[in-house]
Amino acid sequence: NTFLAVMIGYLMNLAFPRMGEISRCGVMARYEKLSFTKLLGTVVSERVVDMISLLLLLLIVVISQFGKILEFLYKNPEIENRLLGIVSSPVLIIGILLFIIFVFIFRKTLKNTTLYKKVVAVLINLKYGIISIRSIDKKGWFLFHSVAIWGLYYLMLYVVFFAFDFTRNLPFVTGLTTFVLASFGMVAPVQGGIGTWHFMAIESLALYGVAKVNGVVFAFVAHGTMTAMIIILGIISLLVLPFANRRNNGKMDETLPETELTGVLK
């Protein structure tokens, strides 16, 4: 059920951004008879760990590839100028200051708005998600599986490098850089990271001299194969899930007294 729920969640993310987490909790709550709220808490914990892992990987990439990044910016001054222009933009600075002033003046009114309450709820969930990590019984296994999952995520992308002549001989760290930057494209609230993942993958490959047209081909093939796998396994999981639990439902029907079973069905 856990595996099927995860695959269904990935499938749902292709249709609606971040809907996969909700659907996964719904599947587990229905078929494993677990609390939806507690399941949602575990998802928050997972996302916290994912974000920490991604930031650590980004730090490794920045430190190990700092020279390459500077070289790329030196060869492409328009990108550096664009980034500096955005950061030092008077419009951005004034906008941030006005936003801070607005929040300070109308803070009492804002506290009663739905948006404020949702933001606070997200922050509270994030806090409890971080705290709940400390209460995990088998921290060693949790760490092992977290590392294994990210490692397999990376290998799923890295094997595609051997499918093309223009990426086959690139160093191992190139795959890591592409993986990390493209993963940030998946964080964006877009169905399956479509578009954002491709852009980040293409730009990261450009750091190592891969032509843009080749980067486009690589991005579409890599993302396309992963998406196809998610669609196929997701649909299979949707079809298999009711049948996989029919035996459990049958056992429950046999063991419960008739009066209690009637109450459950009602």
Secondary structure, DSSP 8 states (H G I E B T S, - for coil): -HHHHHHHHHHHHHHSTTHHHHHHHHHHHHHS---HHHHHHHHHHHHHHHHHHHHHHHHHHHHHTHHHHHHHHHH-HHHHHHHHHHHT-HHHHHHHHHHHHHHHHTHHHHTTSHHHHHHHHHHHHHHHHHHHHHT-S-HHHHHHHHHHHHHHHHHHHHGGGGGSHHHHTS-HHHHHHHHHHHHHHHHSSSGGGTTHHHHHHHHHHHTTT--HHHHHHHHHHHHHHHHHHHHHHHHHHHHHHHHHTHHHHHHHHHHS-HHHHHHHH-
